[in-house]
Structure formats: structure tokens, C-alpha cells
Amino acid sequence: MIIIHAQFQITPNKEQAFLEEIRSLVASSREEEGNVSYDLMKDTEKESVYTMVEVWKDSAAVETHNTSKHFTSFVGRAPEYLAAPLDVKVYEANKVER
């Protein structure tokens, strides 16, 4: 399983436009083959900071996502909303059975 945390620091006066723009990315990404979850989280301590928490079955699913039209379209427009460079961390994980 691949887990991705993509942190967005948004320019405050562009926050509403960012949220409208990212809504379709979230919906389309959740429908992709190999997607386990795709959730945008708002930081409760920092203003205008969000983290996309993505979980994918494998690296092939991530590769397909990264070349999808909805993802590449969003990435092309994302810089207009960002107050700082996007911070992306990728993790490889195994599910722990309890």
C-alpha cells in the first residue's frame, strides 16, 4: 500500500477558489481503480493549510493517478493557489491486522 501526504499552504484570499477547484479532483480520484481513500484534511492549528491524505493499493495505481487528466489538470492550476511550495511525502505501508 502507498500512502501520500500532500500539504498545501494556500494563499488566504484564494482559499475558497482552491476548495472549489479541488472538489472535482477528490471525487474523480476516489473513483480510480486502485484507490483506497482520498481525503482532504484542514489543519486545525494553521490557517489556510490542508493535507491531502491518499491511500493507494500499489505504485501502479499511483502512476495511473499521476497521469490522469483530472490530476494533471489540477496540478497545472495549483500554483495559483499556493503560498508556499507543495510538500509531498510518500510512504510504503503494510496493513496491520488486529
C-alpha positions as protocol buffer text, in pm:
chain_id: "A"
residue {
  index: 1
  type: MET
  ca { x: 0 y: 0 z: 0 }
}
residue {
  index: 2
  type: ILE
  ca { x: 122 y: 351 z: -81 }
}
residue {
  index: 3
  type: ILE
  ca { x: 26 y: 646 z: 139 }
}
residue {
  index: 4
  type: ILE
  ca { x: 79 y: 1003 z: 21 }
}
residue {
  index: 5
  type: HIS
  ca { x: 52 y: 1320 z: 228 }
}
residue {
  index: 6
  type: ALA
  ca { x: 45 y: 1633 z: 12 }
}
residue {
  index: 7
  type: GLN
  ca { x: 41 y: 1951 z: 217 }
}
residue {
  index: 8
  type: PHE
  ca { x: -98 y: 2270 z: 64 }
}
residue {
  index: 9
  type: GLN
  ca { x: -35 y: 2611 z: 216 }
}
residue {
  index: 10
  type: ILE
  ca { x: -297 y: 2824 z: 46 }
}
residue {
  index: 11
  type: THR
  ca { x: -292 y: 3199 z: -12 }
}
residue {
  index: 12
  type: PRO
  ca { x: -569 y: 3311 z: 227 }
}
residue {
  index: 13
  type: ASN
  ca { x: -771 y: 3513 z: -25 }
}
residue {
  index: 14
  type: LYS
  ca { x: -769 y: 3216 z: -267 }
}
residue {
  index: 15
  type: GLU
  ca { x: -882 y: 2953 z: -17 }
}
residue {
  index: 16
  type: GLN
  ca { x: -1244 y: 2934 z: -134 }
}
residue {
  index: 17
  type: ALA
  ca { x: -1139 y: 2904 z: -500 }
}
residue {
  index: 18
  type: PHE
  ca { x: -891 y: 2629 z: -403 }
}
residue {
  index: 19
  type: LEU
  ca { x: -1164 y: 2434 z: -223 }
}
residue {
  index: 20
  type: GLU
  ca { x: -1396 y: 2461 z: -523 }
}
residue {
  index: 21
  type: GLU
  ca { x: -1118 y: 2355 z: -761 }
}
residue {
  index: 22
  type: ILE
  ca { x: -1005 y: 2055 z: -558 }
}
residue {
  index: 23
  type: ARG
  ca { x: -1356 y: 1915 z: -510 }
}
residue {
  index: 24
  type: SER
  ca { x: -1363 y: 1753 z: -856 }
}
residue {
  index: 25
  type: LEU
  ca { x: -1009 y: 1614 z: -810 }
}
residue {
  index: 26
  type: VAL
  ca { x: -1119 y: 1440 z: -491 }
}
residue {
  index: 27
  type: ALA
  ca { x: -1435 y: 1295 z: -649 }
}
residue {
  index: 28
  type: SER
  ca { x: -1257 y: 1170 z: -962 }
}
residue {
  index: 29
  type: SER
  ca { x: -962 y: 1028 z: -769 }
}
residue {
  index: 30
  type: ARG
  ca { x: -1189 y: 830 z: -538 }
}
residue {
  index: 31
  type: GLU
  ca { x: -1337 y: 655 z: -843 }
}
residue {
  index: 32
  type: GLU
  ca { x: -1000 y: 538 z: -975 }
}
residue {
  index: 33
  type: GLU
  ca { x: -907 y: 171 z: -983 }
}
residue {
  index: 34
  type: GLY
  ca { x: -658 y: 112 z: -703 }
}
residue {
  index: 35
  type: ASN
  ca { x: -770 y: 400 z: -482 }
}
residue {
  index: 36
  type: VAL
  ca { x: -836 y: 303 z: -121 }
}
residue {
  index: 37
  type: SER
  ca { x: -908 y: 656 z: 8 }
}
residue {
  index: 38
  type: TYR
  ca { x: -852 y: 1018 z: -92 }
}
residue {
  index: 39
  type: ASP
  ca { x: -933 y: 1279 z: 172 }
}
residue {
  index: 40
  type: LEU
  ca { x: -858 y: 1649 z: 212 }
}
residue {
  index: 41
  type: MET
  ca { x: -793 y: 1746 z: 574 }
}
residue {
  index: 42
  type: LYS
  ca { x: -786 y: 2101 z: 710 }
}
residue {
  index: 43
  type: ASP
  ca { x: -516 y: 2179 z: 967 }
}
residue {
  index: 44
  type: THR
  ca { x: -681 y: 2285 z: 1293 }
}
residue {
  index: 45
  type: GLU
  ca { x: -380 y: 2484 z: 1414 }
}
residue {
  index: 46
  type: LYS
  ca { x: -255 y: 2658 z: 1099 }
}
residue {
  index: 47
  type: GLU
  ca { x: -468 y: 2889 z: 889 }
}
residue {
  index: 48
  type: SER
  ca { x: -509 y: 2802 z: 520 }
}
residue {
  index: 49
  type: VAL
  ca { x: -317 y: 2472 z: 545 }
}
residue {
  index: 50
  type: TYR
  ca { x: -462 y: 2148 z: 408 }
}
residue {
  index: 51
  type: THR
  ca { x: -326 y: 1797 z: 368 }
}
residue {
  index: 52
  type: MET
  ca { x: -445 y: 1552 z: 106 }
}
residue {
  index: 53
  type: VAL
  ca { x: -419 y: 1203 z: 253 }
}
residue {
  index: 54
  type: GLU
  ca { x: -415 y: 945 z: -25 }
}
residue {
  index: 55
  type: VAL
  ca { x: -407 y: 567 z: 10 }
}
residue {
  index: 56
  type: TRP
  ca { x: -341 y: 353 z: -299 }
}
residue {
  index: 57
  type: LYS
  ca { x: -325 y: -26 z: -344 }
}
residue {
  index: 58
  type: ASP
  ca { x: 18 y: -11 z: -509 }
}
residue {
  index: 59
  type: SER
  ca { x: 265 y: 203 z: -701 }
}
residue {
  index: 60
  type: ALA
  ca { x: 96 y: 117 z: -1033 }
}
residue {
  index: 61
  type: ALA
  ca { x: -223 y: 280 z: -905 }
}
residue {
  index: 62
  type: VAL
  ca { x: -24 y: 591 z: -807 }
}
residue {
  index: 63
  type: GLU
  ca { x: 137 y: 604 z: -1151 }
}
residue {
  index: 64
  type: THR
  ca { x: -202 y: 582 z: -1321 }
}
residue {
  index: 65
  type: HIS
  ca { x: -338 y: 856 z: -1093 }
}
residue {
  index: 66
  type: ASN
  ca { x: -38 y: 1083 z: -1157 }
}
residue {
  index: 67
  type: THR
  ca { x: -101 y: 1069 z: -1532 }
}
residue {
  index: 68
  type: SER
  ca { x: -481 y: 1102 z: -1514 }
}
residue {
  index: 69
  type: LYS
  ca { x: -648 y: 1401 z: -1677 }
}
residue {
  index: 70
  type: HIS
  ca { x: -811 y: 1522 z: -1354 }
}
residue {
  index: 71
  type: PHE
  ca { x: -479 y: 1510 z: -1165 }
}
residue {
  index: 72
  type: THR
  ca { x: -262 y: 1673 z: -1431 }
}
residue {
  index: 73
  type: SER
  ca { x: -527 y: 1940 z: -1486 }
}
residue {
  index: 74
  type: PHE
  ca { x: -534 y: 2024 z: -1114 }
}
residue {
  index: 75
  type: VAL
  ca { x: -153 y: 2024 z: -1085 }
}
residue {
  index: 76
  type: GLY
  ca { x: -136 y: 2272 z: -1372 }
}
residue {
  index: 77
  type: ARG
  ca { x: -364 y: 2515 z: -1188 }
}
residue {
  index: 78
  type: ALA
  ca { x: -247 y: 2451 z: -828 }
}
residue {
  index: 79
  type: PRO
  ca { x: 39 y: 2709 z: -822 }
}
residue {
  index: 80
  type: GLU
  ca { x: -209 y: 2996 z: -846 }
}
residue {
  index: 81
  type: TYR
  ca { x: -348 y: 2896 z: -503 }
}
residue {
  index: 82
  type: LEU
  ca { x: -23 y: 2816 z: -320 }
}
residue {
  index: 83
  type: ALA
  ca { x: 150 y: 3049 z: -75 }
}
residue {
  index: 84
  type: ALA
  ca { x: 441 y: 2802 z: -42 }
}
residue {
  index: 85
  type: PRO
  ca { x: 572 y: 2507 z: -244 }
}
residue {
  index: 86
  type: LEU
  ca { x: 368 y: 2189 z: -222 }
}
residue {
  index: 87
  type: ASP
  ca { x: 513 y: 1949 z: 37 }
}
residue {
  index: 88
  type: VAL
  ca { x: 464 y: 1584 z: -66 }
}
residue {
  index: 89
  type: LYS
  ca { x: 566 y: 1282 z: 140 }
}
residue {
  index: 90
  type: VAL
  ca { x: 525 y: 926 z: 11 }
}
residue {
  index: 91
  type: TYR
  ca { x: 517 y: 621 z: 239 }
}
residue {
  index: 92
  type: GLU
  ca { x: 504 y: 249 z: 176 }
}
residue {
  index: 93
  type: ALA
  ca { x: 287 y: 68 z: 429 }
}
residue {
  index: 94
  type: ASN
  ca { x: 155 y: -271 z: 525 }
}
residue {
  index: 95
  type: LYS
  ca { x: -180 y: -316 z: 692 }
}
residue {
  index: 96
  type: VAL
  ca { x: -152 y: -441 z: 1049 }
}
residue {
  index: 97
  type: GLU
  ca { x: -419 y: -699 z: 1132 }
}
residue {
  index: 98
  type: ARG
  ca { x: -551 y: -692 z: 1488 }
}
